[in-house]
Amino acid sequence: MSSKTIPKETSRSAWKRGYRSGLEIKVAQQLESLNVPVIYEQEKLNYEWPPRSSKYTPDFKILTRDGGYFYVETKGRFIASDRQKHLLIKAQCPDIDIRFVFSSNQKLYKGSKTTYSMWCEKHGFSFAFKTIPESWLKE
């Protein structure tokens, strides 16, 4: 598996460095500083988005000490289509562990009482804000 060397950059240069956001660069830098391999958008997971087949590319694949892995998806905005996609993937691929790192704990939409963290708790997803928790990286 390949990894990328991530220079310290601002979010403006994320696209030039092969990332889609400043948050992705920040998480990649965190992984690199902890000597965790940065495996970014290397795999595609198959799932059905009725009535069509779809593919999802997780942001980061994190290898665990026991030889397993989990995925980390970074999100600045967590829109309805993303939430629906992740519920479909969870239902169709229950053995895949996808965890979220959000830039903040916003409401799902204007006027909603539900925050990103509340949605994750309701649907059984692990989540964090701004960086990957060290406890995840020590698994």
WOUR-V420986 format. One line per field, one symbol per residue. ss: DSSP state (H for helix, E for strand, L for the rest). phi: phi as a letter, one per 40 degrees, with the letter a starting at -180 (. if undefined). burial: b if it has 16 or more other ideal C-beta (glycine too) atoms within 10 Angstrom, else e. A space follows every 50 residues. Layout:
# WOUR-V420986
ss: ???
phi: ???
burial: ???
This chain:
# WOUR-V420986
ss: LLLLLLLLLLHHHLLLLLLLLHHHHHHHHHHHHLLLLLEELLLLEEEEEL LEEEEELLLEEEELLLLLEEEEEEELLLLHHHHHHHHHHHHHLLLLLEEE EELLLLELLLLLLLEHHHHHHHHLLLEEELLLLHHHHLL
phi: .cbbcbccbccccdcccgbbacccccccccccccfcdcbbfcbbbcabbd bbcbbbbccbbbcbccgcaabbbcbcbbcdccccdcccccccbccccbbb bccabcccadgccccdccccccbgbcaabgbccddcccc
burial: eeeeebeebeeeebeeeebebbbbbbbbbbbbeeebebbbeeeeeebeee eeeeebebbbbbeeeeeeebbbbbbeebeeeebeebebbbeeeeeebbbb bbbeebebeeeeeebbbebbeeeebebbeebbeeebbee
